[in-house]
Amino acid sequence: MRKISVSDRVTAILKSVGLNLEGISMPGLIHETGIVKPTLHRLVGQLRQANYVAENSDGLIIPGAKFVQVAISSTQANLRRVQRESILTGMSKELGETCGISIPRDNHMVYYDRVEANWPLQVHIPLNVKTPFWATASGKLYLSTLSKSARLSLIGGMKFEKFAKNTITDYEQLEQEIKSIKQQGYSLDNEELIDGMVAIAVPILDKKGKYLASLFCHCPMIRKNIDELLHALPVIKRYSAELEVMLENLA
């Protein structure tokens, strides 16, 4: 029989309090959680000190300030996710290709959100998979937002592995690419990560113009080439602006 941990008991208390927003008595908590009275009183006391629960004028246990704050943050996070998915779905349907959001994490870019195109032939890269900065449109775009010294600190010591026929494997060549990205405001992957795949990425910025993430579209070359992706740039920028407004409204 598994021993019930303190965290299990705390979770049970908070769940009961959350389901009884108008308040629940200590006997009610004992009944709902199955926690013995001395232990329950001790844990509720600790949760009160931490502001996760409070006591109303009737002596009932109610959600505390921190409980409410966590609940609001969770609700906002879910709302952000739903709205992101809605925007990405609209973008994917309009372009007819896989679209998503990529973010920097440690020494890689990771796919944070993605809506796949409804085609039998598609390039599937799982969410949260690590991709190299120098071989992806999203990664090169992120590097272009850093100072040269910050880039050197981040990737200067890395060995530029060759993933596809056009992967950039020279630091100076990458610097020239980054210079172009800064000027044009978008980044391309021309068979640099996967042979036969092309991609384009634009930045998602906060209200101060600071980089938050890369919005990308990728596809097999059998359907679209680089020029066709560039033709879709105004559409991609429009969806990037929608994401920026959504994030600002939920800030």
C-alpha positions as CSV (number, residue, x, y, z in Angstrom):
1,M,0.0,0.0,0.0
2,R,1.4,3.3,-1.0
3,K,2.2,5.7,1.8
4,I,0.3,9.0,1.5
5,S,2.8,11.9,1.3
6,V,2.5,15.3,2.7
7,S,2.2,16.7,-0.8
8,D,-0.7,14.4,-1.4
9,R,-2.5,15.6,1.7
10,V,-1.8,19.3,0.8
11,T,-3.1,18.7,-2.7
12,A,-6.3,17.1,-1.3
13,I,-6.9,20.0,1.1
14,L,-6.4,22.6,-1.7
15,K,-8.7,20.6,-4.0
16,S,-11.4,20.5,-1.4
17,V,-11.1,24.2,-0.7
18,G,-11.1,25.0,-4.4
19,L,-14.3,23.1,-4.9
20,N,-16.0,24.8,-2.0
21,L,-15.3,28.5,-2.8
22,E,-18.0,29.7,-0.3
23,G,-16.1,27.9,2.5
24,I,-15.7,24.5,4.0
25,S,-15.6,23.6,7.7
26,M,-12.8,21.6,9.3
27,P,-15.1,18.6,9.8
28,G,-16.0,18.9,6.2
29,L,-12.4,18.9,5.2
30,I,-11.8,15.8,7.4
31,H,-14.7,14.1,5.6
32,E,-13.6,15.0,2.1
33,T,-9.9,14.4,2.5
34,G,-9.8,11.5,5.0
35,I,-6.9,13.3,6.8
36,V,-7.0,12.8,10.6
37,K,-7.8,15.9,12.6
38,P,-4.4,16.7,14.2
39,T,-2.6,16.4,10.8
40,L,-5.3,18.4,9.0
41,H,-5.1,21.2,11.6
42,R,-1.4,21.3,11.3
43,L,-1.4,21.4,7.5
44,V,-4.2,24.0,7.3
45,G,-2.3,26.2,9.7
46,Q,0.8,26.0,7.5
47,L,-1.3,26.8,4.4
48,R,-2.9,29.8,6.2
49,Q,0.6,31.1,7.1
50,A,1.6,30.9,3.5
51,N,-1.7,32.6,2.3
52,Y,-2.9,29.6,0.3
53,V,-6.0,29.4,2.5
54,A,-7.8,31.8,4.8
55,E,-10.7,31.8,7.3
56,N,-13.9,33.8,6.7
57,S,-16.1,35.4,9.4
58,D,-18.0,32.2,9.8
59,G,-14.9,30.2,10.5
60,L,-14.9,28.4,7.2
61,I,-11.8,27.7,5.2
62,I,-11.7,29.6,1.9
63,P,-9.1,30.2,-0.8
64,G,-6.3,32.6,0.2
65,A,-4.6,35.3,-1.8
66,K,-1.9,33.0,-3.2
67,F,-4.4,30.3,-4.1
68,V,-6.4,32.9,-6.1
69,Q,-3.3,34.2,-7.7
70,V,-2.3,30.7,-8.9
71,A,-5.8,30.0,-10.2
72,I,-5.8,33.3,-12.2
73,S,-2.4,32.5,-13.6
74,S,-3.5,29.1,-14.6
75,T,-6.7,30.4,-16.3
76,Q,-4.7,33.0,-18.2
77,A,-2.2,30.4,-19.3
78,N,-5.0,28.2,-20.6
79,L,-6.6,31.2,-22.4
80,R,-3.2,32.0,-24.0
81,R,-2.8,28.5,-25.2
82,V,-6.3,28.3,-26.7
83,Q,-5.9,31.7,-28.4
84,R,-2.4,30.7,-29.7
85,E,-3.8,27.5,-31.2
86,S,-6.7,29.5,-32.8
87,I,-4.3,31.9,-34.4
88,L,-1.9,29.2,-35.6
89,T,-4.8,27.2,-37.0
90,G,-6.0,30.2,-39.0
91,M,-2.4,30.7,-40.3
92,S,-2.0,27.1,-41.2
93,K,-5.3,26.9,-43.1
94,E,-4.5,30.1,-45.0
95,L,-1.0,29.0,-46.0
96,G,-1.8,25.4,-46.3
97,E,1.3,24.4,-44.4
98,T,2.6,23.6,-40.9
99,C,2.9,26.7,-38.7
100,G,4.2,27.1,-35.2
101,I,6.1,29.0,-32.5
102,S,9.7,28.2,-31.6
103,I,11.5,29.6,-28.5
104,P,15.1,29.5,-27.4
105,R,15.9,27.2,-24.5
106,D,19.4,26.7,-23.2
107,N,21.6,26.0,-26.2
108,H,18.8,25.1,-28.7
109,M,15.5,26.2,-30.2
110,V,12.5,24.1,-29.3
111,Y,9.1,23.8,-30.9
112,Y,6.6,25.3,-28.4
113,D,3.4,25.3,-30.4
114,R,2.5,23.9,-33.8
115,V,-0.5,23.2,-36.0
116,E,0.3,20.8,-38.8
117,A,-1.0,21.0,-42.4
118,N,-3.6,18.5,-43.5
119,W,-1.5,16.8,-46.1
120,P,-0.4,13.2,-46.6
121,L,3.1,14.4,-47.1
122,Q,4.5,16.7,-44.4
123,V,7.6,17.2,-42.3
124,H,6.9,16.2,-38.7
125,I,9.1,17.6,-36.0
126,P,7.8,16.8,-32.5
127,L,7.0,19.5,-29.9
128,N,9.8,20.3,-27.5
129,V,12.4,18.7,-29.8
130,K,15.8,20.5,-29.7
131,T,16.9,22.1,-32.9
132,P,20.2,23.9,-33.6
133,F,20.4,27.7,-33.8
134,W,22.5,27.8,-36.9
135,A,20.4,25.4,-39.0
136,T,16.9,26.7,-38.5
137,A,15.0,29.8,-39.6
138,S,13.8,30.3,-36.1
139,G,17.2,29.8,-34.5
140,K,19.0,32.2,-36.9
141,L,16.3,34.8,-36.3
142,Y,16.8,34.5,-32.5
143,L,20.6,34.9,-33.0
144,S,20.0,38.1,-35.0
145,T,18.3,39.7,-31.9
146,L,21.5,39.2,-29.8
147,S,24.6,41.4,-29.8
148,K,27.6,39.9,-31.5
149,S,29.3,39.3,-28.1
150,A,26.2,37.5,-26.8
151,R,26.1,35.4,-29.9
152,L,29.8,34.5,-29.6
153,S,29.3,33.6,-26.0
154,L,26.3,31.4,-26.9
155,I,27.5,29.6,-30.0
156,G,31.2,30.5,-30.4
157,G,32.4,27.3,-28.9
158,M,29.9,25.0,-30.7
159,K,30.8,22.7,-33.5
160,F,28.5,23.5,-36.4
161,E,27.2,20.0,-37.3
162,K,26.0,19.6,-40.9
163,F,22.4,18.4,-41.0
164,A,21.5,18.9,-44.6
165,K,23.1,20.0,-47.9
166,N,22.9,23.7,-47.2
167,T,23.6,23.8,-43.4
168,I,25.9,26.7,-42.5
169,T,29.0,25.2,-40.8
170,D,31.2,28.4,-40.7
171,Y,30.8,31.1,-38.0
172,E,31.7,33.9,-40.3
173,Q,29.2,32.8,-42.9
174,L,26.6,32.6,-40.2
175,E,27.5,36.2,-39.2
176,Q,26.9,37.3,-42.8
177,E,23.5,35.6,-42.8
178,I,22.6,37.2,-39.5
179,K,23.5,40.6,-40.9
180,S,21.0,40.0,-43.7
181,I,18.3,38.8,-41.3
182,K,18.6,42.0,-39.2
183,Q,18.1,44.1,-42.3
184,Q,15.2,42.2,-43.8
185,G,13.3,41.3,-40.6
186,Y,12.8,37.6,-41.4
187,S,14.9,34.4,-41.6
188,L,14.9,31.5,-44.0
189,D,15.9,27.8,-43.8
190,N,16.7,26.6,-47.4
191,E,17.3,22.9,-46.8
192,E,19.6,23.6,-43.9
193,L,18.0,21.4,-41.2
194,I,16.4,18.7,-43.4
195,D,17.0,18.0,-47.1
196,G,13.9,18.9,-49.1
197,M,12.4,21.2,-46.4
198,V,12.2,25.0,-46.5
199,A,11.0,27.3,-43.8
200,I,10.5,31.0,-43.0
201,A,10.4,32.7,-39.6
202,V,9.4,36.2,-38.3
203,P,9.8,37.5,-34.8
204,I,7.0,37.8,-32.2
205,L,7.8,40.9,-30.1
206,D,6.5,42.3,-26.8
207,K,5.1,45.9,-26.6
208,K,8.7,47.2,-26.1
209,G,9.9,45.6,-29.3
210,K,11.8,42.8,-27.4
211,Y,12.0,39.4,-29.0
212,L,9.7,36.8,-27.4
213,A,9.7,33.9,-29.9
214,S,9.8,33.0,-33.6
215,L,6.7,32.4,-35.7
216,F,7.5,29.9,-38.4
217,C,6.1,28.1,-41.4
218,H,7.8,25.1,-42.9
219,C,7.0,22.7,-45.7
220,P,8.4,20.2,-48.2
221,M,9.9,21.7,-51.3
222,I,7.6,19.5,-53.4
223,R,4.8,21.9,-52.4
224,K,6.5,25.3,-51.9
225,N,9.9,26.7,-52.6
226,I,11.7,29.6,-50.9
227,D,10.2,32.1,-53.3
228,E,6.7,30.9,-52.6
229,L,7.3,31.2,-48.8
230,L,8.6,34.7,-49.3
231,H,5.4,35.6,-51.2
232,A,3.5,34.5,-48.1
233,L,5.6,36.9,-45.8
234,P,2.8,39.5,-45.5
235,V,0.4,36.9,-44.3
236,I,2.9,35.5,-41.8
237,K,3.6,39.0,-40.4
238,R,-0.1,39.6,-40.0
239,Y,-0.4,36.6,-37.8
240,S,2.7,37.6,-35.9
241,A,1.0,40.9,-35.2
242,E,-2.1,39.1,-34.0
243,L,-0.1,37.0,-31.5
244,E,1.6,40.2,-30.2
245,V,-1.8,41.8,-29.6
246,M,-3.1,38.7,-27.9
247,L,-0.1,38.5,-25.6
248,E,-0.3,42.3,-24.8
249,N,-4.0,42.0,-23.9
250,L,-3.4,39.1,-21.6
251,A,-0.4,40.7,-19.9
